């Protein structure tokens, strides 16, 4: 059962003022239990690479403020380590600027109702092995940029962020699972600049125009390495287009439930390969929007050679998928690297738990 909204998550007027506390712990490979904070922003950013001595402005369980003296010294020789971030209770997190992920990190909100809302989004840039699981992300706005800590020993100048819910840039081995997303200033999920080995699964998307963008430029052929799986998601009410919109790479769209779109569901340019298997497409009433697919910046003589195939999809209310190219036989991976699809008639049950889960500690979700 998915949480319906973020309104039930209590919040405190508390600032998490210095990200170095979070980052130094990740370098140690430790786990963090986050306790009721909302605004994550560097209150006293410095061009220095040393830890700030300013108050952290974060409350612990006893509502006592923590200061820099409470944080152990970090040896300069400390190395990147894996970190599994869990949450003890419900909370609302408002990011004044983008939250920049480092490699080998998992954000896992099972057992709590955790919302990243009304602020900046998550940036996954030039890193590997990141999992984001069971959180709400909505009403994300562009950040203003400036000095933002992006590593344990580095504070850099960032340009303004776009307002994506999750931005994936030059990264690989990314899994976004059981996330509920809506109403971001730009895209809900963008993956660009050679990002690959990405799975977006069991998510629920609503109330947004441009949902997902895979590859941002018709001139950047580096996105040919892109391989993305979109599986078991529910594309719901208030969506318009880009579910996803693809360039250059390979996208496997499998067992998703497309119950709403206003313009089209799956689009692309720059000859991407799109394999649609076992999805359910329910077309809108508008006769001009029954087609699932949309090709851009190419004549029919050109896009007819692109490999866009539909296999086992369930078409309802007049929906239709315009196929192109030959039957897909040239696979850049083994059969063990792809999810085996079920017929489109199974989609409703396969996606019934899409979005965030109502999990309780000690019990299966």
N, C-alpha and C positions, 0 to 999 in steps of 0.2 A: 504494500500500500504506500503510495507516495504522499509526502507532505503537500498540502494544498497551497501554502504560501509561507512567507517569512514573518507574518504578523505575530505569530505565537512565540517568536524567539526574543527573550528579554535582552535588553541592551543597557549598557552603562555609559555615562558620559566620561569615558576614559581614553586617554591617548597612549598608544604604544609608541613612544617617542624615538626609540633608537633600534633600528633593525639589527644592529650588530649582535644583540643578545640572541636573536633567532639564528643569525648566520653562524656565530661561533659554535653554537650547539650542533648545527648541521655538520660543521667541519669535524666534530668529534664523533659523528656517526651515532648520536644519541636520539632518543625520542623526546618529543615535546608534548606536554598536555597544555592546551591553550585554555585559559580561564577568563571568560567574560571581558573581552576588550573589543572595541569597534574600530577606532580610527588608527590605521597604520600609516604613519608618516614620519619622516625624519624631521623632528622639531628643530634640531640644531645641526644641520648638515655642515660639514667642514671639508675643505680641500685636502686636509690631512688624511692619511690612510690609517691613522691610529684610532683606537676606540675612543669614543666621546666620553668625557667625564661629566656631561650634563645629566640631570635626572632622567631616568627612563620613563617616568610618568605612567607606570603600569601598576595596577593593583593586583595583589595576590588574593588568595581565598579569604584572608582576614582583612581585606581592604587596606593593607599597609602598602605605602608606595615603595617601590624598589628603586635603588640608586645604582650608579655605576660600580660602587664599592661592593655591591652584592654579586657582581658578575666576575667569575674567576678570570685571571689573566689568560690570554690566548697565546701559546707559543707560536713564534713566526714559522716554525717548521711544521705546524699542523697541516694535514692534507685534507682534501675533499673526502667526505664520507657519506654513506647513505643515511637518509633521515626519513622516518615515518611519522608524519604529523597527525595526531589524533586530537579529538575534542572531548572534553569532559561533559559539556553541557551545551544547550542551545545558545546561539549568539548571532549578532549581526555585525559584520565587518564592513567598514567604509574606508576604502583606500583613497587617500588624497592624491597619490600618484601610483603608477603601475607597480604591481608586485612582480619582481623579476625573479624567476625560478633559477636555481642552479641544478646541476646534474644529479641523478640518483636520488630524487625526492618523490615522496608520495604524500598527497593531501587526502586524508581519509576521514570523512565526517560521518561514517556509520555510527548510529547510536545517538546522534544529535541532529538538531535542525539548524544548519549553519548557512548563512546567507551572506554573499558578497554583493552589496547593493549600493546605489546612489553615490558612486565614486568611480575610480579608475578600475581597470580590469587586470587580468593576469597575463604576463609576457613570458613566453618560453623561447629564449633566443640563444642560438649556438650552444645548445646543451643536449644531453641524451638521457634517456631512462627517467621519464617523468610520468606519474600517474595522478590524475585528479578524479576523485570519486565522491559521489553523494553530496554535492553541494548545490545550492541555488545561486544563480548568477543572473541579476537583472538590473535594469536601469543603470547601465554603465555609461559613464561620460568620458570624454577626452581629458587627459591630464595635461597640465601646463608645462611639464618638463622641468629641467633644471638639474640640480645636484641630487642624484639618487644613488643609494648604495646598491651595487649589483654583484658584489662578492664580499668575502670576509675582509679583504684588505684593499678594497677599491670603492671609491665614490666617484662616479663619472657624471658628465653633463649629458643629459638626455633631451632629445627634441620632444615636443608635445606628442603624447600618445593619441591614437586614432579614435579610441572609444570602443575597441573590440572587447567582447566578453573574454575570450581567450585568443591571444595572438601567438602563432607558432612561426618562428623565423629561423631558417637554417638549422633545424633541430631534427632529431630522429628518435625512434623508439618511444613514442608518446601514446598514452592510453587515457582517453576521456570517457568515463563510464558512469552511468546513473546520475547525470547532471541535468538539472532543469534550468532552462535559459530563456530569456525574453527581453525585449525592449532595451537593446544596446544602441549607442549612438552610431556605430558603424556596423560591423558584422558580429554575429554571435561567435563564430569560430572562423578564423582565417589561418591558412597554412601556406606559406610562401617561401621563396628564395631557397630552393633545394631541400625543403623539409621532406622527410620520408619515413616509412615504417610507422604509420599513424593509424590507430583504431579509435573510432568514435562509436560507442555502443550504448544501447539501453538508455538513451537520453530522451528528454521531452522538450520540444521547441514550440514556442507559441508567440504570437503578437510581435512580429518583426518583419521587416522588409527583406533585406539581403542576408539570408541565413548563414550560408557557409561559402567561403571562397578558397579554392585550392589553386594557387598560382595566380599572381597578380599582374603579370606583364606578358603581352604577346611577343615581346622581344627577348625575354629571358628563357632561353632553351635549357638552362640548368635545371628547370623543373621537370625535365624528362625523367629524372630518377625517382620522381615522386610516386609512392605507392601508398594508397589510403583505403582503408576499409570502413564503410559506413553501414552498421548492422544493428538491427533490432530497435531502432529509434522510432519515436512517434512524432511526426511533423503535423502539428495540430492547428488550433484556431488562430486566425489573424496573421498567417504567414503569406508572403507575396511571391517570393522567387528565391533562386539559388539554394537548392536543397540536394546537392550542392551545384556550384558553378565551377567548372574545371578548365585548366589549361595544361597541355603538354603530357602530363603523367598518366598513371593507371589508377582508376578508381573502381572499387568493387562495392556496389550498392546492393545490400542483401537483406531480405526479410524485414524491411521497414514498412511502417504504416503511414501512407500519405493521405490524410483525411481532409486537408485543406490547402489550397493555394489559389492565388488570384491571377497570376500571370503564367507561370510554368513551374515545374518541379525541378527538373535536371537540365542544366545548360552547360555550354562550353564554347571555347574557341582554341585555336592553335593545336588542332588534331589530338586531343586527349583520347585515351581508350577508356570507355565506360561500359562496364558489364553490370546489368541490372538483373538480379535473380530473386524470384520469390517475393517481390514486393506487392503491396496492395495500393493501387492508385484510385482514389475516388475523386473524379473530376468535379470542378465547381459548376454551378448552373450556367455560367456564361459560356455560350457556344464558341466564342472566340478563344477560350482558354482551356479547351478540352485536351489539347496536346500536352503530353508529359514533358517533351523535350524542346530545347531551343538552341539553335546554332547561331553564333555571332561571327561577324567579320569574315565570312566565307560564302562563296557562291555554291549552289547545289553541286556543281561539277567538282568542286573541291571537297566539300564535307561528305559527299557520298563515299569517299574513300576512308573516312574516319571509322574506326571500329566502335560502334555504339550498338550493343546487343541486348535484347530483352529475352529472358528465359524463365518461364514459369511464373511470370507476373500476373496478378489478378487485376484486370481493368474493369472499373465500375463507373456508372453514370456517364458513359460515353468517352471515358479516358482512352487515349491511344498513344503508343510509343513509336516514333518514327525511327526505324532501325537503319543502319548504314554499315558499309564495310562488309568484309567476309566474315564467316563464322569464326569465332575467336579460338584459335588453336595454338598460337605462339605465346606461351606463358613464360614470363621471366622468373618463375619460381616453381617450387614443387607443390604437389597437391596438399602436402602437410602444412603449407603456409597460408592456406585459404580456408575460410569457413564453408562447410558444406551447407547448401541452401535447402530449405523446405519449400513446398509449394506455397503460392501466395494465399491460399485458403487457410493456412496456419497462422497468418500474421497477427490476427487479433489476439490470439492467446500468447504468441511469442512476445508481444510488446505490451502486455497488460500491466507489467511492473516497470515500464519505462519511467525515467525521471528519478528523483530522489526517493529513497526507501525509508520506511518507518521501521528502523532496526532498534532492537533493545539488546544491551550487553548480555551475553550468555545464551541468547536465543538466535536461531537462524533468521535471516532477513526474509 
